[in-house]
């Protein structure tokens, strides 16, 4: 039984991660001529200038990097592109993590067939204390 569960988990991981297709957006660098005659390249993200070599993750689940070629932002987690799952299931975002749930009831996990609502509910509504 444990071997079957392990193989099912490995198969699920391959099915989810192995079938992802990356989605990226790229914009060219900004070129600025300095008073000294030198040319400086930067990138622009939401009206913020970034130095070459800057990297960051966004709250919208993207990883961005500024290079000599420009700014590249690629989806991470569930925004990494098309993620395939089992028939009768769909992918929803749990933060940036992909979560495979039943299409007919998104509170049931596809891999386990068990409710996931408690986990999601706790993440969406953290407790600020316990009631007696």
N, C-alpha and C positions, 0 to 999 in steps of 0.2 A: 504494500500500500504506500509506504514512504517513497519507494522508487518511482511509482507512478506519479505521485504528487510532485516530486522533484522534476521529473521529465515534463509534466504538464506546465510547471512554472517556467522551465527553460524554454519550452515551446512558445509560451505566452510572451515571454520577453523578446524572443526572436521575432515573433509575429508583430509585436508593437514597435520595437526599435528597428529591426532589420528592414521594415517596409517604409521607413520614413524618407521623405524627399525634402531636402532643404529648400527654404524660400528666403531669398536675400534681396535687398535693395542697395544700389550703389549710386553715389553721387560724386562728381569730380571734385578735386581739391580747389580751394580758393588760393589765388596767387596774388601776393602783395609786394610791390616794389618799395623797398626801404630807402631812406634818404642816403644811405651809404652806397646805394647801387645794388645791394644784395636783394635777392628775391626770396621771400619766405612763403612757404605753403602751409595752409591750415585747412581744417575741415569745419563745416558748419552743421550743427544739430540743434534744431529748435531755437534758432537765433543765438546760440552759444558757440563761440569759436573754440576749436580744440587743436591742441598741438599734435604734430605727427608723433605717433607712438601711443596716443591715448587709447584706452580700451575701457568699456563699461557695459553693464547690463541694465536694461530698462525695466520699469514696472510693467510694460506691455509685452514682456517675455521676448526681448531681442538682445543679442550681443552685438555691440558696435565696436568697430576699430577704425582709427584714422591712420592712413598710410600715405606715402607719396602719391599713390594712385587715387586717393580720395577716401570718402567715408563709406564703409560697408557695414550694413546692419542685417543680421540673419536671425531668423526665428529660432528660439530655443524651446525645449520642452514640447508642449502641445502645439506651439506655433512654428515648429520646425518644418512643417509642410504636411502633406497628406500622410496620415498614419492609418494603416489598415488595422482592422480588428475583426473579430469573429462575426459571422452572420447573425443578425438580430441584435447587434451591439453598436454603440457609437462612442466616440471619444469626446469627453468634456474636459475642460481645464480645471485642475485642482491646484490653484496658484499657477505656476508654470508647468507643473507635472501633468502628463496625460493620464486620464483615468478612463478605463474602458467600462461602460455601464450598459445595462439592457436598454434597448430603444424604447420598449413599452413601459419601463419603470427605471428612471435614472437613479434610483436609490439602491439598486441591486448591482453588485459588481459582476462582470462577465466571467472573470477567472474563477471566482469563488462561489458565485450564486448566492452570496450572503449580503445582507444589508450593509451599505456604506454610509448611510445617512448620519449615523452618530459621529463618525469621523469628520465628515464634511461640516455638520452642524457645529461641532466643537471648534473647528478651525474658523468658521464664519462668525460664531458667537462665543468668544472666549468668556469663561466665567471670571468674575471679579471677586469672588468669594463664595463660600459655600453656605447654604442655608441649613439650619438645623430643623 
